[in-house]
Amino acid sequence: MEAMVRIAFLLVLASSALAATGDAIDPVMGKPVSELTEEDKAIRRQRIMEFQGGMIEVEPQGPRFCILDCRKNDDDIPEKVASDFLGKFKIGVMAVREKPEAGDILALIEVTDGFEEAPVLAIYPEERRATVNSGSILRQGAAEYARRLERELWRAICFVGGAGYSPSSNSLVQPIFTLEELDAINSKGVNMVTISQLAPLFAKCGVRKGSKISYRNAVRQGWAPAPTNDIQRAVWEDEQRRKAAQGREDPPAPGDK
């Protein structure tokens, strides 16, 4: 047994050494990585795509952060923030003008024209609610209004979701006391450390982030949509043959009669 462990260890070391020198064997093409031509790489990508069936988007599941826009303005700043959260972190955020059903809301961020004496950003964690006073932002500088509102919406979502101040100086989630200090932060958003702090709220409220998954894995998990092309059809049929060989029976592809 000890001899087998020693051999396995030596094999791992050898593989690491080969990878470090660029002489590892590519498992798809069957030749050293250092010898792959651009044509080989293109063929490799095609073979992987054909095996996987391409990638499909999985939408976020469960309630979502809701930006309720109560302003008189008709710009698309809340929509942009919602799109950025989905695109960068696969987190569901909706930007609306009318409040949806309570069950659809993970936390509510109200954007108002506000009152002069009201703070720019207020967080009510027990109620999972925040307010962003766009009127105060506008009064402190029309030229910087759009950028500042966008940044305060990022901060509102993170704070109401349970994030604390970030140790990273280039994150928007910083202790600031003026909008000029907010301007000085060299960042367009937040990092994954901050996003990870939202996990307890997600777990408590049944939220699942979106993701990308290969069509083959979706078939294996039993929820794949109907094949849309010959490659996906081939993947579907290949998986059914594999499951049949294991003594399992699955229904036909979605859309089949």
C-alpha positions as a printed NumPy array, in Angstrom:
array([[  0.   ,   0.   ,   0.   ],
       [  2.798,   2.388,   0.928],
       [  4.522,   1.626,  -2.383],
       [  1.337,   2.455,  -4.325],
       [  0.952,   5.779,  -2.513],
       [  4.579,   6.591,  -3.314],
       [  4.061,   5.782,  -7.008],
       [  0.92 ,   7.934,  -7.143],
       [  2.833,  10.787,  -5.527],
       [  5.631,  10.477,  -8.085],
       [  3.084,  10.491, -10.919],
       [  1.565,  13.71 ,  -9.59 ],
       [  5.012,  15.283,  -9.394],
       [  5.794,  14.171, -12.924],
       [  2.525,  15.585, -14.253],
       [  3.209,  18.883, -12.498],
       [  6.681,  19.034, -13.989],
       [  5.333,  18.359, -17.468],
       [  2.709,  21.061, -17.069],
       [  5.337,  23.525, -15.869],
       [  7.474,  22.922, -18.963],
       [  4.496,  23.105, -21.309],
       [  4.875,  19.412, -22.308],
       [  1.695,  18.127, -20.692],
       [ -0.452,  16.039, -23.013],
       [ -3.685,  17.765, -23.934],
       [ -6.477,  15.225, -23.201],
       [ -8.663,  16.488, -26.039],
       [ -6.068,  16.57 , -28.82 ],
       [ -3.768,  13.829, -27.546],
       [ -0.559,  15.787, -28.148],
       [  1.771,  17.974, -26.055],
       [  0.287,  21.372, -25.203],
       [  3.439,  23.085, -26.471],
       [  2.838,  21.602, -29.945],
       [ -0.745,  22.795, -30.368],
       [ -1.142,  25.051, -33.379],
       [ -3.848,  27.692, -33.749],
       [ -5.731,  25.242, -35.941],
       [ -5.419,  22.591, -33.222],
       [ -6.789,  25.019, -30.662],
       [ -9.766,  25.829, -32.866],
       [-10.476,  22.107, -33.34 ],
       [-10.119,  21.618, -29.58 ],
       [-12.686,  24.31 , -28.825],
       [-15.084,  22.773, -31.327],
       [-14.712,  19.297, -29.841],
       [-15.341,  20.609, -26.317],
       [-18.396,  22.522, -27.487],
       [-19.758,  19.437, -29.25 ],
       [-19.214,  17.325, -26.135],
       [-20.794,  19.855, -23.79 ],
       [-23.56 ,  20.943, -26.151],
       [-22.726,  24.587, -25.503],
       [-23.477,  26.613, -22.387],
       [-26.906,  27.677, -21.198],
       [-27.857,  30.422, -18.751],
       [-29.572,  29.512, -15.493],
       [-31.673,  32.392, -14.189],
       [-31.455,  33.38 , -10.496],
       [-34.061,  31.589,  -8.389],
       [-36.147,  32.95 ,  -5.512],
       [-36.969,  36.498,  -4.445],
       [-34.911,  39.38 ,  -5.804],
       [-33.593,  42.716,  -4.689],
       [-36.128,  45.307,  -5.794],
       [-35.195,  48.867,  -6.77 ],
       [-38.473,  50.778,  -6.562],
       [-38.018,  53.975,  -8.566],
       [-40.315,  56.659,  -7.129],
       [-38.586,  59.598,  -8.841],
       [-40.031,  61.918, -11.423],
       [-36.953,  61.366, -13.577],
       [-37.221,  58.813, -16.373],
       [-33.549,  57.848, -16.77 ],
       [-32.432,  54.209, -16.741],
       [-29.928,  54.299, -13.861],
       [-31.786,  51.718, -11.705],
       [-32.124,  49.416, -14.724],
       [-28.387,  49.696, -15.394],
       [-27.538,  48.745, -11.799],
       [-29.925,  45.777, -11.962],
       [-28.351,  44.635, -15.235],
       [-24.815,  45.002, -13.854],
       [-25.579,  42.901, -10.778],
       [-26.992,  40.141, -12.948],
       [-24.187,  40.328, -15.496],
       [-21.294,  40.454, -13.03 ],
       [-22.555,  38.384, -10.105],
       [-25.629,  36.494, -11.405],
       [-27.693,  38.112,  -8.654],
       [-31.341,  38.888,  -9.358],
       [-32.216,  42.584,  -9.088],
       [-35.368,  44.116, -10.56 ],
       [-35.889,  47.807, -11.252],
       [-39.565,  48.764, -11.238],
       [-41.914,  51.737, -10.97 ],
       [-44.639,  49.813,  -9.139],
       [-44.061,  47.662,  -6.077],
       [-44.424,  43.933,  -6.864],
       [-45.866,  41.232,  -4.623],
       [-44.126,  40.955,  -1.258],
       [-43.1  ,  37.361,  -1.908],
       [-41.049,  38.416,  -4.905],
       [-38.964,  40.903,  -2.905],
       [-35.755,  39.916,  -1.15 ],
       [-35.07 ,  43.49 ,  -0.025],
       [-36.555,  46.813,  -1.08 ],
       [-34.473,  49.786,  -2.177],
       [-36.622,  52.875,  -2.681],
       [-35.234,  55.692,  -4.818],
       [-37.024,  58.92 ,  -3.994],
       [-36.771,  62.597,  -4.817],
       [-36.58 ,  62.936,  -1.036],
       [-36.534,  65.83 ,   1.346],
       [-33.733,  68.293,   1.858],
       [-33.118,  67.178,   5.443],
       [-33.216,  63.449,   4.615],
       [-29.933,  61.499,   4.347],
       [-28.621,  60.372,   0.976],
       [-28.62 ,  56.719,   2.036],
       [-30.578,  55.088,   4.842],
       [-30.529,  51.373,   5.698],
       [-33.19 ,  49.542,   7.729],
       [-31.734,  46.034,   8.07 ],
       [-34.517,  44.469,  10.173],
       [-37.056,  45.498,   7.536],
       [-34.757,  44.589,   4.632],
       [-35.327,  48.054,   3.282],
       [-33.18 ,  50.979,   2.163],
       [-33.853,  54.425,   0.748],
       [-31.685,  56.442,  -1.617],
       [-32.466,  60.169,  -1.646],
       [-31.78 ,  61.143,  -5.247],
       [-33.02 ,  64.674,  -4.602],
       [-30.201,  65.316,  -2.148],
       [-27.694,  63.887,  -4.623],
       [-29.013,  66.169,  -7.354],
       [-28.885,  69.255,  -5.155],
       [-25.211,  68.579,  -4.422],
       [-24.194,  68.563,  -8.087],
       [-26.152,  67.904, -11.266],
       [-23.036,  67.049, -13.269],
       [-22.156,  64.108, -10.981],
       [-25.752,  63.04 , -10.351],
       [-25.929,  59.89 , -12.522],
       [-22.602,  58.467, -11.357],
       [-23.33 ,  59.166,  -7.698],
       [-26.827,  57.697,  -7.802],
       [-25.537,  54.554,  -9.479],
       [-22.873,  54.152,  -6.811],
       [-25.294,  54.73 ,  -3.945],
       [-27.589,  52.05 ,  -5.375],
       [-24.68 ,  49.584,  -5.365],
       [-23.999,  50.482,  -1.729],
       [-27.664,  50.236,  -0.778],
       [-28.047,  46.726,  -2.201],
       [-24.897,  45.467,  -0.491],
       [-25.611,  47.05 ,   2.894],
       [-29.262,  45.983,   3.039],
       [-28.173,  42.503,   1.934],
       [-25.922,  42.151,   4.976],
       [-22.498,  43.288,   3.737],
       [-20.192,  45.291,   5.98 ],
       [-17.444,  47.695,   5.087],
       [-14.895,  46.226,   2.71 ],
       [-11.193,  46.001,   3.636],
       [-10.428,  46.802,  -0.003],
       [ -9.881,  50.496,  -0.649],
       [-11.166,  50.206,  -4.225],
       [-14.629,  48.981,  -3.202],
       [-17.683,  51.231,  -3.078],
       [-18.614,  49.699,   0.273],
       [-16.441,  52.051,   2.304],
       [-17.058,  54.356,   5.286],
       [-17.595,  57.714,   3.588],
       [-19.054,  60.945,   4.933],
       [-19.476,  63.076,   1.819],
       [-20.352,  62.523,  -1.812],
       [-16.91 ,  63.87 ,  -2.709],
       [-15.385,  60.948,  -0.815],
       [-17.639,  58.621,  -2.793],
       [-16.33 ,  60.232,  -6.003],
       [-12.746,  59.562,  -4.919],
       [-13.18 ,  55.764,  -4.681],
       [-11.499,  54.219,  -7.703],
       [-14.043,  51.513,  -8.397],
       [-17.126,  50.859, -10.479],
       [-18.616,  48.332,  -8.08 ],
       [-17.758,  45.819,  -5.379],
       [-15.693,  42.656,  -5.171],
       [-16.513,  39.022,  -4.496],
       [-15.595,  39.341,  -0.806],
       [-18.469,  41.784,  -0.391],
       [-20.823,  39.667,  -2.491],
       [-20.006,  36.602,  -0.381],
       [-21.348,  38.453,   2.666],
       [-24.818,  38.324,   1.126],
       [-24.814,  34.51 ,   1.318],
       [-26.544,  34.234,   4.753],
       [-29.496,  36.295,   3.504],
       [-29.669,  34.22 ,   0.317],
       [-29.68 ,  30.977,   2.315],
       [-32.332,  32.231,   4.731],
       [-34.659,  33.416,   1.963],
       [-34.178,  30.587,  -0.544],
       [-32.215,  32.565,  -3.114],
       [-30.011,  30.886,  -5.706],
       [-27.681,  32.914,  -7.865],
       [-27.764,  32.441, -11.609],
       [-25.045,  30.498, -13.371],
       [-23.832,  29.046, -16.636],
       [-23.891,  25.307, -17.117],
       [-23.162,  23.009, -20.015],
       [-26.114,  21.488, -21.806],
       [-24.771,  18.013, -21.004],
       [-24.767,  18.732, -17.268],
       [-28.296,  20.117, -17.494],
       [-29.4  ,  16.878, -19.164],
       [-27.693,  14.837, -16.463],
       [-29.447,  16.867, -13.77 ],
       [-32.805,  16.275, -15.446],
       [-33.941,  19.826, -16.195],
       [-32.456,  20.619, -19.613],
       [-34.655,  22.513, -22.072],
       [-35.509,  20.965, -25.407],
       [-32.531,  20.603, -27.776],
       [-32.325,  23.541, -30.163],
       [-29.757,  22.164, -32.62 ],
       [-28.139,  18.955, -33.848],
       [-25.269,  19.212, -31.355],
       [-27.603,  19.386, -28.367],
       [-29.742,  16.607, -29.827],
       [-26.627,  14.426, -30.08 ],
       [-25.741,  15.215, -26.465],
       [-29.269,  14.354, -25.339],
       [-29.234,  11.024, -27.15 ],
       [-25.737,  10.202, -25.883],
       [-26.845,  10.785, -22.291],
       [-29.914,   8.592, -22.771],
       [-27.683,   5.77 , -24.047],
       [-25.395,   6.216, -21.049],
       [-28.296,   6.094, -18.608],
       [-29.822,   3.084, -20.38 ],
       [-26.515,   1.245, -19.993],
       [-26.709,   1.991, -16.267],
       [-30.234,   0.588, -16.102],
       [-31.956,   3.962, -15.777],
       [-34.837,   5.188, -17.9  ],
       [-35.457,   8.85 , -18.668],
       [-38.292,  10.491, -20.586],
       [-37.76 ,  11.57 , -24.186],
       [-36.3  ,  14.995, -24.925],
       [-38.63 ,  17.909, -24.118],
       [-40.757,  18.65 , -27.153],
       [-40.796,  15.04 , -28.393],
       [-44.074,  13.213, -28.634]])
